[in-house]
Amino acid sequence: MALLTFSINVTLDGCVDHQEGIADDETHAYFTRLMDEGGAMLWGRTTYEMMESYWPAVARGDQDAPPAMREWALKLEAKPKYVVSSTRSDFPWTNSHHVVGDLRTAVQDLKEATPGGVLVGSGKLATELDRLDLIDEYKFLVHPMIAGHGPTLYQGGLPRTRRLDLISAEPLSNGAVAMHYRRAE
């Protein structure tokens, strides 16, 4: 079965607000590499709608963007995108699919059907998936700043502490650190 990897930008104080962090070429290149390694994206409705409101326009060339952002947008356009939502069922963005039924079963089926693995990029959804023991790896890009506000990583809490093994830590020239962890056995 393929891996389910949770990846997100996070500040030193745990803030996962998409407007916080360093949004430069190096950061976009890092996330483009992650996306290239995976077979599909998995988001909650809120993240999907945030992404849908901007990235298709960048991919079409309707929105000015640096080359690294355009590369991300073009690859994201082609990547299968799966969305968990109980309030929306129509997802018109190219290669978007609605995840239906029991979350545990649907995500396990998605992992089995996606040999390249699945990349989760929604904080609230990741918390739910972690409660179901479905996340295998964590790839956090930790930004060198303290936001002083939320939303924060795992704001809803988990039923118990999750032990992780460090696989790698790669500093970027912009001061962020790419942290890769795997669930401890």
Secondary structure, DSSP 8 states (H G I E B T S, - for coil): ---EEEEEEEETT-B--TTSS--SHHHHHHHHHHHHHSSEEEEEHHHHHHHHTTHHHHHHTSS---HHHHHHHHHHHHS-EEEE-SS-----STTEEEE-S-HHHHHHHHHHH-TT-EEE--HHHHHHHHHTT---EEEEEEES-------BTTTT--SS---EEEEEEEE-TTS-EEEEEEE--
